[in-house]
Amino acid sequence: MFEQTIHALHEQLKAGSLKARELVEAILARCIAVEPQVQAYISLTPDLAREQAEAADAAFARGDIRSPLQGIPLALKDNLCTQGIVTTCGSHMLESFVPPYDATVVRRLREAGAVFVGKANMDEFAMGSSTENSYFAPTRNPWGNLEYVPGGSSGGSAAAVAADTCIASLGSDTGGSIRLPAAMTGVVGLKPTYGRVSRFGLVAFASSLDQIGPLTKDVRDAAILLQAIAGHDKCDSTSGDIPVPDYSQGLDRGVSGLKLGVPREYFVEGMDPEVEASVRAGIETLKLLGAELVDVSLPHTRYAVATYYVLANAEASSNLARYDGVRYGLRAASDGDLLSMYKQTRAEGFGSEVKRRIMLGTYALSSGYYDAYYKKAQQVRTLLRQDFQQVFTECDALLSPVAPTPAFRLGERLDDPLQMYLADIFTAPVSLAGLPAMSVPCGYTQQDLPIGLQIIAPPFQEAMVLQVGAAFEAATDFHTRKPVLP
Amino acid sequence: MISPEQVAHVAHLARLNLSEAEQEQFTAQLGAILDYMEQLNEVPTDGVEPTSHVLDLVNVFREDRVQPMVTVEAALQNAPESAHQYVVVPRIVE
């Protein structure tokens, strides 16, 4: 039963033909069977999960049905603060950090009656595109004989959904960290509009970009999970005070009459031919379903990765200044003064990618370079946003690849940070513009590696993204395929 | 391009001790990444407003009122060293 969706399981739980306790035991048994190979989790919380499942069963028994998530086993990316549960951010720095409060999304899921299976693996402080930057262990993509990365940084959240060690999960996306692993593991991954979901209790990486979102087995589940976490939160002043529609309504509307833009800059030379073929076939499918395709241009696309890495790293270097060995986290042994304690703590607590990004960000913000890098990148960000504003006068949503390649082999890009950054070429511009976007499975390579189609909409139009995704899914069966695990 | 001296200076600003190997590796890698970022100079941006934030939000205020959050004990439970409701750090004055 662990391979089923939230909505299918909810019907059974509601009818009483399935108990949350049975479901959680099936998931925990699945974890024992495949976690040693996949390593999607940093920590499992079986005692809490069983306790929450008991509570869900008791609620169902007295007719108290709070949400479709009641009794559903979920994984949470390990940068979401969970009161009383270690939250490591994939880092040695926070290896034993136990948050004294819940992130707003976590509180909402607890109130909805969800079951927490554990904390999912990630690149350290969400910095990476492969989940190999985790301090603990690299997660393996359940596809491709476990020889490939799951994408990142929410690689654990994606792999857990693909390997059926949870029913759905939450990840976070700064420059592609939900969509990229979703594409590479063959699951659905939705990055909401910046401001749609509260960031309170999400460990900060780049505060003008970070957003929490769902990774699920189908589009309807993404709508259900988004419904549970979306909305204004007084603890996050950047969360939009904009009404939340019913995301499950309208999933059956189809795409007939919609104008879907295909940005020509998203089909670049050097792109993997199998990825291009699958994405183009996916776009054709939507045309056959009645959508009108529009050729559009986003002329500043090629500058997005450089812009993103200047801005994200600048924000990160400031956000990560808090890890100083004083209030929480690691403190290195030091017999010197306060300054040497800071420096030694950060030297020991951070991995090399995090240090590299702190260095880049500090440099970009330092005296004499601020205008050349940081301000310049902020200006190009304006131009990138204007590109999108312009094309959305011509179409309702955009279709593109999620990444230029399918999953790559473990270790393949570790020595070449720039090559790793280029995985974000089609996701970073969307993040810089703050738009909602989703990856849906649209094909497989001959090596049996999943490929994702990215659907992008104007701000706060998650319903449009979901509508297009649901129409695509209803006409295809890519999302139902499962990896073969030993 | 970035020199080893600049790398050492930035590491100090970022409060990071770097090993010799790291210093060497970062000099090469940061140089390559900064070269890549140089392509932003191709983009004409005269008179373009910088974007610091995508939402049209300004000055979100709330009432200045104390609200219960976490207790002092809970707030200090993760501190590497604490005493008498304070965190303890190495001596900072002679």
Interface residues (C-beta under 8 A of the other chain):
Chain A: F97 V98 P100 Y101 Y194 G195 S208 K234 S237 T238 G240 H300 R302 Y303 V305 A306 T307 Y309 V310 S317 A321 D324 G325 V326 R327 Y328 G329 L330 R331 S334 G336 D337 L338 L339 M341 Y342 K343 Q344 R346 A347 F350 S352 K355 R356 I358 M359 L360 T362 Y363 S366 Y373 K375 K376 A377 Q378 Q379 V380 R381 T382 L383 R385 P417 L418 Y421 L432 A433 G434 P459
Chain B: I2 Q6 V7 V10 A11 L13 A14 R15 L16 N17 L18 S19 E22 Q25 F26 Q29 L30 A32 I33 L34 Y36 M37 Q39 L40 N41 E42 V43 T45 V48 E49 P50 T51 S52 H53 V54 L55 L57 V60 R62 M69 V70 A74 A75 Q77 N78 A79 P80 E81 V87 V89 P90 R91 I92
